[in-house]
Amino acid sequence: MTAAVVPNYISEFCRRCGRSLRASSSVTRGYGPTCVSYLHEAREAADLTDFHPWQADKASELIETCGLVPTSHPEVFRSVSSDGSRAYLSTAEGCTCKAGQYRVPCYHRAGVAMMRATRRLRRARRPVR
């Protein structure tokens, strides 16, 4: 008997929407092409008035490096610290990092605001039926 050979498909998924990624460029980014376009537009669409420009830059970098991952709870994200040694739970209203414990706006919260803006952008682009 001979065994059937199953090709090795890439089993990577988009960090934002969960769809399977097949292109090597998408796999290395961690996001599909549509989600990447949403993420680039999210910085302009998100309300980042409470944050410094450097915090918006760090939040963009956090999202691009897949350091902001959604949890099973809606609107709650797990965010990685800048040195990669710790992970925090972040929402738009608060964060478990040192700054967030003192109610100081942190770049983790800015990243969550950007991710929420991507959802609003996606809903706005849907065709009306």
N, CA, C and O atoms as a MOPAC input file, in Angstrom:
PM7 MOZYME 1SCF
protein

 N      0.83200 1    -1.18400 1     0.00000 1
 C      0.00000 1     0.00000 1     0.00000 1
 C      0.87300 1     1.24300 1     0.00000 1
 O      1.95000 1     1.27000 1     0.59700 1
 N      0.40000 1     2.24100 1    -0.66300 1
 C      1.09400 1     3.52000 1    -0.67200 1
 C      0.25500 1     4.54800 1     0.06800 1
 O     -0.97400 1     4.54900 1    -0.00800 1
 N      0.92900 1     5.39500 1     0.76400 1
 C      0.23700 1     6.44800 1     1.51700 1
 C      0.06800 1     7.67000 1     0.63700 1
 O      0.94400 1     8.00500 1    -0.16000 1
 N     -1.05400 1     8.32400 1     0.78700 1
 C     -1.30600 1     9.55300 1     0.04200 1
 C     -0.47100 1    10.67700 1     0.63800 1
 O     -0.41800 1    10.85700 1     1.85500 1
 N      0.16300 1    11.40700 1    -0.22100 1
 C      0.99200 1    12.52100 1     0.22700 1
 C      0.14800 1    13.78400 1     0.21400 1
 O     -0.39600 1    14.17500 1    -0.81800 1
 N      0.04900 1    14.40400 1     1.35400 1
 C     -0.71300 1    15.64200 1     1.48100 1
 C      0.27900 1    16.79200 1     1.42500 1
 O      1.24600 1    16.80000 1     2.18700 1
 N      0.06600 1    17.77100 1     0.53700 1
 C      1.00800 1    18.89300 1     0.46700 1
 C      0.98100 1    19.70900 1     1.74900 1
 O     -0.04600 1    19.82800 1     2.41600 1
 N      2.11600 1    20.25400 1     2.06600 1
 C      2.23100 1    21.08800 1     3.26600 1
 C      1.73400 1    22.49700 1     2.95500 1
 O      2.43100 1    23.28300 1     2.31500 1
 N      0.55100 1    22.79900 1     3.40500 1
 C      0.02400 1    24.14400 1     3.25000 1
 C      0.46200 1    24.97900 1     4.44300 1
 O      0.66100 1    24.46500 1     5.54400 1
 N      0.60400 1    26.24000 1     4.21000 1
 C      0.98000 1    27.14000 1     5.29400 1
 C     -0.22400 1    27.28700 1     6.21200 1
 O     -1.31300 1    27.65100 1     5.76900 1
 N     -0.02400 1    27.00800 1     7.46800 1
 C     -1.13500 1    27.08700 1     8.41400 1
 C     -0.99400 1    28.32300 1     9.29800 1
 O     -1.06600 1    28.24400 1    10.52400 1
 N     -0.79600 1    29.44400 1     8.65700 1
 C     -0.72300 1    30.71400 1     9.37400 1
 C     -2.03100 1    31.46100 1     9.16000 1
 O     -2.68500 1    31.31800 1     8.12700 1
 N     -2.39800 1    32.25400 1    10.15200 1
 C     -3.64800 1    32.98400 1    10.07900 1
 C     -3.40100 1    34.46400 1    10.34500 1
 O     -2.46800 1    34.83300 1    11.05800 1
 N     -4.25100 1    35.30200 1     9.76000 1
 C     -4.16100 1    36.74600 1     9.93300 1
 C     -4.40600 1    37.08900 1    11.40100 1
 O     -5.33800 1    36.57200 1    12.01700 1
 N     -3.57600 1    37.95200 1    11.95100 1
 C     -3.68500 1    38.32700 1    13.36000 1
 C     -4.90400 1    39.20000 1    13.62000 1
 O     -5.33800 1    39.32900 1    14.76500 1
 N     -5.46000 1    39.79800 1    12.58000 1
 C     -6.58400 1    40.70000 1    12.75900 1
 C     -7.91900 1    40.02300 1    12.52100 1
 O     -8.82000 1    40.11200 1    13.35500 1
 N     -8.05400 1    39.33900 1    11.37900 1
 C     -9.35800 1    38.77100 1    11.02800 1
 C     -9.41000 1    37.25100 1    11.15300 1
 O    -10.50000 1    36.67800 1    11.18000 1
 N     -8.26700 1    36.59100 1    11.23000 1
 C     -8.25000 1    35.14900 1    11.41400 1
 C     -8.28400 1    34.32500 1    10.14300 1
 O     -8.30200 1    33.09600 1    10.21300 1
 N     -8.29300 1    34.96100 1     8.99100 1
 C     -8.29900 1    34.20400 1     7.74000 1
 C     -6.93600 1    33.57800 1     7.49000 1
 O     -5.91800 1    34.06900 1     7.97800 1
 N     -6.92400 1    32.48800 1     6.72300 1
 C     -5.65900 1    31.81100 1     6.45200 1
 C     -4.81600 1    32.63500 1     5.48600 1
 O     -5.33600 1    33.27000 1     4.56900 1
 N     -3.51400 1    32.61100 1     5.70800 1
 C     -2.56700 1    33.35300 1     4.88300 1
 C     -1.79600 1    32.37200 1     4.01800 1
 O     -1.29600 1    31.36000 1     4.51000 1
 N     -1.70200 1    32.67200 1     2.72600 1
 C     -0.99500 1    31.78200 1     1.81100 1
 C      0.23100 1    32.43200 1     1.18900 1
 O      1.21800 1    31.74600 1     0.92400 1
 N      0.19300 1    33.71500 1     0.95400 1
 C      1.32900 1    34.41200 1     0.34600 1
 C      2.45300 1    34.54200 1     1.37400 1
 O      2.20500 1    34.81100 1     2.54900 1
 N      3.67200 1    34.35100 1     0.92400 1
 C      4.79900 1    34.40600 1     1.85800 1
 C      4.95900 1    35.79900 1     2.46700 1
 O      5.35500 1    35.92500 1     3.62600 1
 N      4.65700 1    36.83800 1     1.70100 1
 C      4.75700 1    38.19300 1     2.25100 1
 C      3.72200 1    38.41600 1     3.35100 1
 O      4.00300 1    39.09300 1     4.34000 1
 N      2.52800 1    37.85000 1     3.18200 1
 C      1.49800 1    37.97700 1     4.21300 1
 C      1.87000 1    37.18400 1     5.45800 1
 O      1.60700 1    37.62100 1     6.57900 1
 N      2.47700 1    36.02600 1     5.26300 1
 C      2.87600 1    35.20100 1     6.40300 1
 C      3.94400 1    35.91400 1     7.22500 1
 O      3.89100 1    35.89300 1     8.45500 1
 N      4.91000 1    36.54100 1     6.56400 1
 C      5.96000 1    37.24000 1     7.31200 1
 C      5.42200 1    38.47300 1     8.03100 1
 O      5.89400 1    38.81400 1     9.11600 1
 N      4.42500 1    39.15100 1     7.42800 1
 C      3.81500 1    40.32000 1     8.07300 1
 C      2.89000 1    39.91300 1     9.20400 1
 O      2.81100 1    40.59700 1    10.22500 1
 N      2.18400 1    38.79000 1     9.02300 1
 C      1.19900 1    38.37500 1    10.01300 1
 C     -0.19000 1    38.88100 1     9.70500 1
 O     -1.13300 1    38.58200 1    10.43700 1
 N     -0.33600 1    39.64700 1     8.63100 1
 C     -1.62100 1    40.20800 1     8.23300 1
 C     -1.81800 1    40.00800 1     6.74200 1
 O     -0.85200 1    40.00700 1     5.97900 1
 N     -3.06400 1    39.84000 1     6.32400 1
 C     -3.38400 1    39.75500 1     4.90800 1
 C     -3.36400 1    41.13500 1     4.27400 1
 O     -3.27000 1    42.13600 1     4.98300 1
 N     -3.45200 1    41.20800 1     2.93300 1
 C     -3.35400 1    42.50700 1     2.26100 1
 C     -4.48200 1    43.47000 1     2.61800 1
 O     -4.25100 1    44.67400 1     2.72400 1
 N     -5.68500 1    42.96400 1     2.80200 1
 C     -6.80300 1    43.83600 1     3.15400 1
 C     -6.62200 1    44.40000 1     4.55600 1
 O     -6.84600 1    45.58800 1     4.79100 1
 N     -6.21700 1    43.54700 1     5.48000 1
 C     -6.01600 1    44.01100 1     6.85500 1
 C     -4.85800 1    44.99600 1     6.95000 1
 O     -4.89500 1    45.91500 1     7.76900 1
 N     -3.83800 1    44.81700 1     6.12900 1
 C     -2.72400 1    45.77300 1     6.12000 1
 C     -3.21500 1    47.14400 1     5.68100 1
 O     -2.81300 1    48.16000 1     6.24800 1
 N     -4.08000 1    47.17700 1     4.67600 1
 C     -4.60500 1    48.47200 1     4.22900 1
 C     -5.45500 1    49.12100 1     5.32000 1
 O     -5.41200 1    50.33900 1     5.49700 1
 N     -6.23300 1    48.30900 1     6.05500 1
 C     -7.00500 1    48.85200 1     7.17200 1
 C     -6.08200 1    49.41300 1     8.25300 1
 O     -6.35000 1    50.47500 1     8.81400 1
 N     -5.00300 1    48.70000 1     8.54200 1
 C     -4.09300 1    49.14500 1     9.59300 1
 C     -3.39100 1    50.44400 1     9.22700 1
 O     -3.15400 1    51.28600 1    10.09300 1
 N     -3.05800 1    50.61400 1     7.94900 1
 C     -2.41800 1    51.86100 1     7.52900 1
 C     -3.39800 1    53.03100 1     7.61100 1
 O     -3.00800 1    54.14900 1     7.94800 1
 N     -4.66200 1    52.77300 1     7.30300 1
 C     -5.67000 1    53.83300 1     7.38200 1
 C     -6.09900 1    54.11300 1     8.81700 1
 O     -6.60600 1    55.19400 1     9.11300 1
 N     -5.90200 1    53.15200 1     9.70100 1
 C     -6.40200 1    53.28400 1    11.06600 1
 C     -5.71600 1    54.39800 1    11.83600 1
 O     -6.32900 1    55.02800 1    12.69800 1
 N     -4.46000 1    54.64500 1    11.53400 1
 C     -3.76100 1    55.70200 1    12.27300 1
 C     -4.40300 1    57.05900 1    12.02300 1
 O     -4.50800 1    57.87500 1    12.93900 1
 N     -4.83300 1    57.30500 1    10.79000 1
 C     -5.49500 1    58.57000 1    10.49600 1
 C     -6.93100 1    58.58500 1    11.01900 1
 O     -7.44100 1    59.63700 1    11.40400 1
 N     -7.58500 1    57.41600 1    11.03300 1
 C     -8.98900 1    57.35800 1    11.42600 1
 C     -9.18100 1    57.32500 1    12.94100 1
 O    -10.21600 1    57.76600 1    13.44100 1
 N     -8.20400 1    56.81200 1    13.67100 1
 C     -8.34900 1    56.67600 1    15.12200 1
 C     -8.22400 1    58.03100 1    15.80900 1
 O     -7.50000 1    58.91600 1    15.35400 1
 N     -8.94200 1    58.16700 1    16.90800 1
 C     -8.86300 1    59.38300 1    17.71100 1
 C     -7.69300 1    59.23500 1    18.68600 1
 O     -7.81800 1    58.59400 1    19.72900 1
 N     -6.57000 1    59.83100 1    18.33300 1
 C     -5.35500 1    59.72200 1    19.13900 1
 C     -4.98700 1    61.05100 1    19.78800 1
 O     -3.80800 1    61.33000 1    20.00500 1
 N     -5.98500 1    61.86900 1    20.09700 1
 C     -5.71800 1    63.18700 1    20.67300 1
 C     -5.15300 1    63.09300 1    22.08900 1
 O     -4.46400 1    64.01300 1    22.53100 1
 N     -5.42700 1    62.00300 1    22.81400 1
 C     -4.92300 1    61.85100 1    24.17500 1
 C     -3.48200 1    61.36000 1    24.22400 1
 O     -2.89100 1    61.28100 1    25.30100 1
 N     -2.91400 1    61.03100 1    23.07300 1
 C     -1.60000 1    60.40500 1    23.03300 1
 C     -0.57500 1    61.31700 1    22.36100 1
 O     -0.92100 1    62.13400 1    21.50800 1
 N      0.68100 1    61.16700 1    22.75200 1
 C      1.78400 1    61.88000 1    22.11700 1
 C      2.07600 1    61.24700 1    20.75700 1
 O      1.73800 1    60.08400 1    20.53800 1
 N      2.69700 1    61.99100 1    19.84200 1
 C      3.04700 1    61.40800 1    18.53400 1
 C      3.96500 1    60.19000 1    18.64100 1
 O      3.83500 1    59.25400 1    17.85300 1
 N      4.88900 1    60.18900 1    19.60100 1
 C      5.76800 1    59.02600 1    19.73800 1
 C      4.99400 1    57.80200 1    20.20100 1
 O      5.36100 1    56.67500 1    19.87000 1
 N      3.90500 1    58.01600 1    20.97700 1
 C      3.08000 1    56.88700 1    21.39100 1
 C      2.32400 1    56.30800 1    20.20200 1
 O      2.15000 1    55.09300 1    20.10800 1
 N      1.87800 1    57.16600 1    19.29900 1
 C      1.21200 1    56.67500 1    18.09000 1
 C      2.19000 1    55.89000 1    17.22300 1
 O      1.82000 1    54.88400 1    16.61900 1
 N      3.44300 1    56.35200 1    17.16100 1
 C      4.46500 1    55.61800 1    16.40400 1
 C      4.72800 1    54.24800 1    17.01400 1
 O      4.81400 1    53.25100 1    16.29800 1
 N      4.85500 1    54.20000 1    18.34500 1
 C      5.10200 1    52.91900 1    19.00600 1
 C      3.89700 1    51.99400 1    18.87300 1
 O      4.06100 1    50.77900 1    18.76300 1
 N      2.69100 1    52.55400 1    18.88100 1
 C      1.49200 1    51.73500 1    18.71300 1
 C      1.43500 1    51.14600 1    17.30800 1
 O      1.05800 1    49.98700 1    17.13400 1
 N      1.80800 1    51.93700 1    16.30800 1
 C      1.86000 1    51.41600 1    14.93800 1
 C      2.87600 1    50.29000 1    14.82800 1
 O      2.61700 1    49.27000 1    14.18900 1
 N      4.02400 1    50.47800 1    15.44700 1
 C      5.05500 1    49.43700 1    15.43200 1
 C      4.58000 1    48.18900 1    16.17200 1
 O      4.86300 1    47.06900 1    15.74700 1
 N      3.85700 1    48.38100 1    17.27700 1
 C      3.31900 1    47.26200 1    18.03800 1
 C      2.36400 1    46.43600 1    17.19100 1
 O      2.39200 1    45.20600 1    17.23700 1
 N      1.52100 1    47.10600 1    16.42200 1
 C      0.56300 1    46.40100 1    15.57200 1
 C      1.27600 1    45.71000 1    14.42000 1
 O      0.96400 1    44.56300 1    14.10300 1
 N      2.22300 1    46.38500 1    13.79400 1
 C      2.92200 1    45.80900 1    12.64200 1
 C      3.75600 1    44.59500 1    13.01500 1
 O      3.93900 1    43.69700 1    12.19400 1
 N      4.26400 1    44.55500 1    14.23900 1
 C      5.06900 1    43.41200 1    14.67000 1
 C      4.22800 1    42.34300 1    15.36200 1
 O      4.76900 1    41.44600 1    16.00900 1
 N      2.91800 1    42.43700 1    15.22800 1
 C      1.97300 1    41.46700 1    15.80500 1
 C      2.09900 1    41.40600 1    17.32100 1
 O      1.93600 1    40.34000 1    17.91400 1
 N      2.38300 1    42.52200 1    17.94100 1
 C      2.49700 1    42.57800 1    19.39000 1
 C      1.19500 1    42.90900 1    20.08200 1
 O      1.15800 1    43.02300 1    21.30700 1
 N      0.12900 1    43.06600 1    19.32600 1
 C     -1.19000 1    43.35300 1    19.87600 1
 C     -2.12900 1    42.27600 1    19.35900 1
 O     -2.49500 1    42.27500 1    18.18300 1
 N     -2.51700 1    41.36200 1    20.23900 1
 C     -3.27500 1    40.17800 1    19.83500 1
 C     -4.62900 1    40.20200 1    20.52900 1
 O     -4.68500 1    40.40500 1    21.74200 1
 N     -5.72500 1    40.00000 1    19.79500 1
 C     -7.03400 1    39.96000 1    20.44300 1
 C     -7.17200 1    38.73200 1    21.33500 1
 O     -6.62200 1    37.67200 1    21.03400 1
 N     -7.90100 1    38.87600 1    22.42100 1
 C     -8.17400 1    37.75900 1    23.31900 1
 C     -9.57100 1    37.22800 1    23.03200 1
 O    -10.23800 1    37.68500 1    22.10400 1
 N    -10.00700 1    36.26800 1    23.82800 1
 C    -11.34800 1    35.72000 1    23.63500 1
 C    -12.43000 1    36.67900 1    24.12200 1
 O    -13.60700 1    36.49100 1    23.81600 1
 N    -12.04500 1    37.69400 1    24.86900 1
 C    -12.99900 1    38.69800 1    25.33200 1
 C    -13.06000 1    39.83900 1    24.32500 1
 O    -12.02000 1    40.28000 1    23.83500 1
 N    -14.25500 1    40.32400 1    24.00600 1
 C    -14.34800 1    41.41700 1    23.02900 1
 C    -13.70500 1    42.69400 1    23.56700 1
 O    -13.83400 1    43.03100 1    24.74400 1
 N    -13.01300 1    43.38900 1    22.67300 1
 C    -12.37400 1    44.67100 1    22.97100 1
 C    -11.21900 1    44.57400 1    23.96800 1
 O    -10.76000 1    45.60200 1    24.46600 1
 N    -10.73900 1    43.37300 1    24.27000 1
 C     -9.58100 1    43.19400 1    25.14600 1
 C     -8.45500 1    42.59600 1    24.31600 1
 O     -8.65200 1    41.60700 1    23.61000 1
 N     -7.27900 1    43.19900 1    24.40300 1
 C     -6.12500 1    42.75600 1    23.62900 1
 C     -4.96600 1    42.44900 1    24.56900 1
 O     -4.82600 1    43.06600 1    25.62500 1
 N     -4.14900 1    41.49900 1    24.17400 1
 C     -2.90900 1    41.21100 1    24.89100 1
 C     -1.79700 1    41.94200 1    24.15800 1
 O     -1.56100 1    41.69400 1    22.97600 1
 N     -1.11700 1    42.83600 1    24.85000 1
 C     -0.06000 1    43.62300 1    24.22300 1
 C      1.28000 1    43.29000 1    24.87200 1
 O      1.36900 1    43.06200 1    26.07800 1
 N      2.30200 1    43.27000 1    24.05100 1
 C      3.64600 1    42.91500 1    24.49200 1
 C      4.40500 1    44.18900 1    24.85400 1
 O      4.24100 1    45.22500 1    24.21000 1
 N      5.22900 1    44.10000 1    25.88400 1
 C      6.02900 1    45.25900 1    26.28000 1
 C      7.08400 1    45.55800 1    25.22500 1
 O      7.34200 1    44.73800 1    24.34400 1
 N      7.68500 1    46.72700 1    25.32100 1
 C      8.64500 1    47.14600 1    24.29700 1
 C      9.88900 1    46.26300 1    24.27000 1
 O     10.50100 1    46.10300 1    23.21500 1
 N     10.27400 1    45.68600 1    25.40700 1
 C     11.43200 1    44.79200 1    25.40000 1
 C     11.04200 1    43.33400 1    25.18100 1
 O     11.91600 1    42.47500 1    25.06100 1
 N      9.75800 1    43.04300 1    25.12800 1
 C      9.28000 1    41.69700 1    24.83400 1
 C      9.26600 1    40.75300 1    26.01700 1
 O      9.00800 1    39.56200 1    25.84500 1
 N      9.53600 1    41.24700 1    27.20600 1
 C      9.61400 1    40.36400 1    28.36800 1
 C      8.28000 1    40.20300 1    29.09700 1
 O      8.10000 1    39.23800 1    29.84000 1
 N      7.35300 1    41.12000 1    28.90000 1
 C      6.07700 1    41.06500 1    29.60700 1
 C      4.92200 1    41.25100 1    28.62600 1
 O      5.09100 1    41.78600 1    27.53000 1
 N      3.75300 1    40.79700 1    29.04900 1
 C      2.53500 1    40.99300 1    28.26300 1
 C      1.48000 1    41.61900 1    29.17200 1
 O      1.37500 1    41.27900 1    30.35000 1
 N      0.71000 1    42.53000 1    28.60600 1
 C     -0.30700 1    43.24900 1    29.36000 1
 C     -1.66700 1    43.05200 1    28.70500 1
 O     -1.76000 1    42.76700 1    27.51100 1
 N     -2.71300 1    43.20600 1    29.49900 1
 C     -4.06800 1    43.23000 1    28.96200 1
 C     -4.45100 1    44.69000 1    28.76800 1
 O     -4.32200 1    45.50400 1    29.68300 1
 N     -4.92300 1    45.01200 1    27.57000 1
 C     -5.20500 1    46.40600 1    27.23500 1
 C     -6.59600 1    46.53600 1    26.64500 1
 O     -7.04100 1    45.69000 1    25.86900 1
 N     -7.26900 1    47.60000 1    27.02100 1
 C     -8.53000 1    47.99900 1    26.40300 1
 C     -8.38700 1    49.46300 1    26.01700 1
 O     -7.33500 1    50.06600 1    26.23100 1
 N     -9.43300 1    50.03100 1    25.45300 1
 C     -9.38100 1    51.44300 1    25.08800 1
 C     -9.38500 1    52.33400 1    26.32800 1
 O     -8.91700 1    53.47100 1    26.27400 1
 N     -9.90800 1    51.82900 1    27.44200 1
 C    -10.01700 1    52.63200 1    28.65200 1
 C     -8.88500 1    52.41100 1    29.64300 1
 O     -8.65200 1    53.26600 1    30.49700 1
 N     -8.17500 1    51.29300 1    29.55700 1
 C     -7.13800 1    51.02100 1    30.53900 1
 C     -6.17300 1    49.94600 1    30.09100 1
 O     -6.38100 1    49.27000 1    29.08300 1
 N     -5.10800 1    49.80400 1    30.86800 1
 C     -4.06500 1    48.83600 1    30.55900 1
 C     -3.45200 1    48.37700 1    31.87500 1
 O     -3.49100 1    49.10500 1    32.86700 1
 N     -2.88700 1    47.17300 1    31.88900 1
 C     -2.26500 1    46.66100 1    33.10500 1
 C     -0.77500 1    46.98300 1    33.18400 1
 O     -0.08700 1    46.48300 1    34.07400 1
 N     -0.26600 1    47.80700 1    32.27100 1
 C      1.14500 1    48.21000 1    32.33400 1
 C      1.31700 1    49.24200 1    33.45500 1
 O      0.34300 1    49.68500 1    34.06300 1
 N      2.56200 1    49.60900 1    33.70900 1
 C      2.86300 1    50.54100 1    34.80700 1
 C      2.16200 1    51.89300 1    34.60900 1
 O      1.59200 1    52.44200 1    35.55200 1
 N      2.20600 1    52.42100 1    33.39700 1
 C      1.54600 1    53.70600 1    33.13300 1
 C      0.03600 1    53.56800 1    33.24500 1
 O     -0.63500 1    54.45800 1    33.76900 1
 N     -0.49800 1    52.46200 1    32.75600 1
 C     -1.93600 1    52.25100 1    32.80100 1
 C     -2.47100 1    52.11000 1    34.21100 1
 O     -3.61900 1    52.46800 1    34.47500 1
 N     -1.65700 1    51.59200 1    35.12500 1
 C     -2.08500 1    51.46400 1    36.51700 1
 C     -2.27100 1    52.82400 1    37.17400 1
 O     -3.02800 1    52.96000 1    38.13500 1
 N     -1.56900 1    53.83600 1    36.64800 1
 C     -1.71300 1    55.20000 1    37.15500 1
 C     -2.62500 1    56.05300 1    36.27100 1
 O     -2.65600 1    57.27700 1    36.39700 1
 N     -3.35700 1    55.40200 1    35.38700 1
 C     -4.31000 1    56.06600 1    34.47700 1
 C     -3.63600 1    57.04000 1    33.51800 1
 O     -4.26300 1    57.99700 1    33.06300 1
 N     -2.37200 1    56.80400 1    33.21100 1
 C     -1.65400 1    57.61200 1    32.23100 1
 C     -1.83300 1    56.94700 1    30.87000 1
 O     -1.63700 1    55.73600 1    30.76200 1
 N     -2.19800 1    57.69100 1    29.83100 1
 C     -2.35500 1    57.06900 1    28.50800 1
 C     -1.04000 1    56.43700 1    28.03400 1
 O      0.00500 1    57.08700 1    28.02800 1
 N     -1.11000 1    55.16700 1    27.64100 1
 C      0.08300 1    54.45200 1    27.18000 1
 C     -0.09500 1    54.06700 1    25.71000 1
 O     -1.19600 1    54.13800 1    25.16400 1
 N      0.99800 1    53.66100 1    25.09000 1
 C      0.93000 1    53.31600 1    23.66800 1
 C      0.16400 1    52.02400 1    23.42800 1
 O     -0.27700 1    51.77300 1    22.30600 1
 N     -0.00400 1    51.19600 1    24.46000 1
 C     -0.82800 1    49.99500 1    24.30700 1
 C     -2.28400 1    50.39300 1    24.04400 1
 O     -2.95800 1    49.80900 1    23.19400 1
 N     -2.75300 1    51.39400 1    24.78700 1
 C     -4.11800 1    51.88700 1    24.57800 1
 C     -4.26400 1    52.54900 1    23.21900 1
 O     -5.32000 1    52.45100 1    22.59300 1
 N     -3.21500 1    53.22600 1    22.75400 1
 C     -3.26000 1    53.82300 1    21.41400 1
 C     -3.37900 1    52.73300 1    20.35800 1
 O     -4.09500 1    52.89900 1    19.37100 1
 N     -2.68200 1    51.61700 1    20.56000 1
 C     -2.79100 1    50.49400 1    19.63500 1
 C     -4.19000 1    49.90600 1    19.61000 1
 O     -4.69900 1    49.54900 1    18.54700 1
 N     -4.81300 1    49.80600 1    20.77800 1
 C     -6.19200 1    49.30700 1    20.83700 1
 C     -7.12800 1    50.26600 1    20.11800 1
 O     -8.04600 1    49.83000 1    19.42300 1
 N     -6.90700 1    51.56600 1    20.27600 1
 C     -7.73800 1    52.55300 1    19.57000 1
 C     -7.59400 1    52.39700 1    18.06100 1
 O     -8.57200 1    52.53100 1    17.32500 1
 N     -6.38000 1    52.11500 1    17.59800 1
 C     -6.17200 1    51.89800 1    16.15900 1
 C     -6.86900 1    50.62900 1    15.68500 1
 O     -7.47200 1    50.61500 1    14.61300 1
 N     -6.78900 1    49.56300 1    16.48000 1
 C     -7.45000 1    48.31300 1    16.09300 1
 C     -8.96400 1    48.48800 1    16.06200 1
 O     -9.63200 1    47.93600 1    15.18800 1
 N     -9.50800 1    49.24600 1    17.00200 1
 C    -10.94900 1    49.50900 1    16.98100 1
 C    -11.33300 1    50.34000 1    15.76600 1
 O    -12.40900 1    50.15600 1    15.19800 1
 N    -10.45000 1    51.25600 1    15.36700 1
 C    -10.72400 1    52.07300 1    14.18100 1
 C    -10.74100 1    51.22000 1    12.92100 1
 O    -11.47600 1    51.52200 1    11.98100 1
 N     -9.93500 1    50.15000 1    12.88700 1
 C     -9.95400 1    49.27600 1    11.70900 1
 C    -11.28900 1    48.57500 1    11.57900 1
 O    -11.76400 1    48.34700 1    10.46700 1
 N    -11.89700 1    48.23300 1    12.69300 1
 C    -13.22000 1    47.59800 1    12.63600 1
 C    -14.26500 1    48.56900 1    12.11100 1
 O    -15.13800 1    48.19200 1    11.33000 1
 N    -14.17000 1    49.83300 1    12.54900 1
 C    -15.12200 1    50.83000 1    12.05100 1
 C    -14.92500 1    51.06300 1    10.56000 1
 O    -15.89600 1    51.23900 1     9.82400 1
 N    -13.66500 1    51.06500 1    10.10900 1
 C    -13.39700 1    51.24500 1     8.68100 1
 C    -13.97600 1    50.09600 1     7.87300 1
 O    -14.54500 1    50.30500 1     6.80100 1
 N    -13.83000 1    48.88400 1     8.38900 1
 C    -14.33600 1    47.72500 1     7.65900 1
 C    -15.85800 1    47.77600 1     7.55600 1
 O    -16.42500 1    47.45900 1     6.51000 1
 N    -16.51200 1    48.17300 1     8.63800 1
 C    -17.97300 1    48.27500 1     8.60100 1
 C    -18.42400 1    49.36000 1     7.63400 1
 O    -19.44300 1    49.20900 1     6.96000 1
 N    -17.67100 1    50.45100 1     7.56300 1
 C    -18.04000 1    51.55300 1     6.67300 1
 C    -17.88600 1    51.16300 1     5.20700 1
 O    -18.60400 1    51.68600 1     4.35400 1
 N    -16.96400 1    50.25600 1     4.90100 1
 C    -16.74200 1    49.85300 1     3.51200 1
 C    -17.70700 1    48.78400 1     3.02900 1
 O    -17.80200 1    48.53800 1     1.82700 1
 N    -18.42600 1    48.14500 1     3.94300 1
 C    -19.34600 1    47.08400 1     3.53000 1
 C    -20.45500 1    47.66000 1     2.65800 1
 O    -20.98600 1    48.73100 1     2.95400 1
 N    -20.80500 1    46.96100 1     1.59400 1
 C    -21.91200 1    47.44100 1     0.76300 1
 C    -23.24500 1    47.25700 1     1.48500 1
 O    -23.44400 1    46.28600 1     2.21500 1
 N    -24.13400 1    48.18900 1     1.27200 1
 C    -25.46000 1    48.12700 1     1.87000 1
 C    -26.32300 1    47.22100 1     1.01700 1
 O    -26.37700 1    47.36800 1    -0.20400 1
 N    -26.99200 1    46.29200 1     1.66000 1
 C    -27.84000 1    45.33900 1     0.91700 1
 C    -29.28600 1    45.67300 1     1.03100 1
 O    -30.12700 1    44.97300 1     0.46700 1

